[in-house]
Amino acid sequence: MFAVFSSGGKQHRVTEGEVIKLELITAEPGDEIVFDKVLMVANGDDVSVGKPYVDGGKVTAEVIGHDRGKKIRVIKFKRRKDYLRRQGHRQWYTELKITAISS
């Protein structure tokens, strides 16, 4: 069984027991979060597709913790103009464990 839900402007395909990383969510580790913007739920050949969301569809997850991702390098450069700027960035994320999917 898997589900596709929307969170943080992105869509995520998840199964029960899976650990995923999402955009930072304001919740404490150990809290339970319910996502109700479920776009699709599939259980074998039984597939429910929402218009735009599945009625009664929920994905329940437990917050494992918060952390920061790998550093990315941002470089601005203009040739022959003596212009070069370097900057680093680390994005915050929330790690979740999917506990239940219901349609």
N, C-alpha and C positions, 0 to 999 in steps of 0.2 A: 504494500500500500504506500502511495506517495501523494504529496500535495504540492501545489504551486501557490505561494502567497506573496503579497506585496508588502515591503517594509523599507522605509528610507529611500523611496524612489526607485527601488530595484525589485526584481522578482527572483524568488528563490525556490528551487525544487528540493524538497526534503522528504526523508523517510523517518519512521520512528526510531529513536536511539541514536540518530546522527548528531554530530557536533558541528555547528556552523559558526562563522564569524559575520556579524552584521555591523552596520553603522552604530555608533555609540548610542545606547539607550539608557535613560536615567532609571536605574533599578539596582538594588543591592544584590550581591552574590547570594544565591539561595532563593531569591524571589521567583515567583511563577508569573509568566507573561502569556497572555492569550492574544493571538493574531486572528482578527475576524475578516480581514480582506483576503479571503481565499478565492483564487481564480479557478482552480481545478483540483478535483480529488479523484484519484484512480485506485480501484481495488480489483486487480486482475482485469477482467473484461468489462467490469462495471465502472464507467467513467462519467463523472459529473462535471460539466463545464458551466461556469457562471456567466451571467449577462448583466453587469460585469463581474459580480461576485456570486459564489455559491450560497444559497439560502441555508442558514444554519451551519455553515462550514467554519470550523475552528481548528487552529493549530496551537497547541499548548507547549510551552518551552520553559526550561529552568535556566536561570542565569548562573553560569559557572564563574565568570569574572570579567574584568576589563583589562585591556592591555593596549600597547601601541604596535603598529605594523612595522615592516621593514622601512628603512630610510630610502626615500627617492631623491634624486638630484634634479633640481630645477635650474636650467642654464638659459640665460638670455644672452644673445650674441649678435653683434652687427659687424660684418666684415669691413675692414678698412676704416672704421670709425673709432677705433680704440675703445670699444665698449664690450665688456664681458662681466656678467654678474652670475655668481653661483649661490645657490640656496638649497638647503635640505629641508625635508618635511617628513614627519611621521604621523600617520593618521590613527586616531583612537578607534578602537572597535570593542564590541561586546561579544563574548563567546557564550553560545547557548547550546543546550542539549534538548532536542525535540523529545517530548515525553508522550504526546498523544495527538492523533489526527482524527477528527470527526467530521462527518458530512451532513 
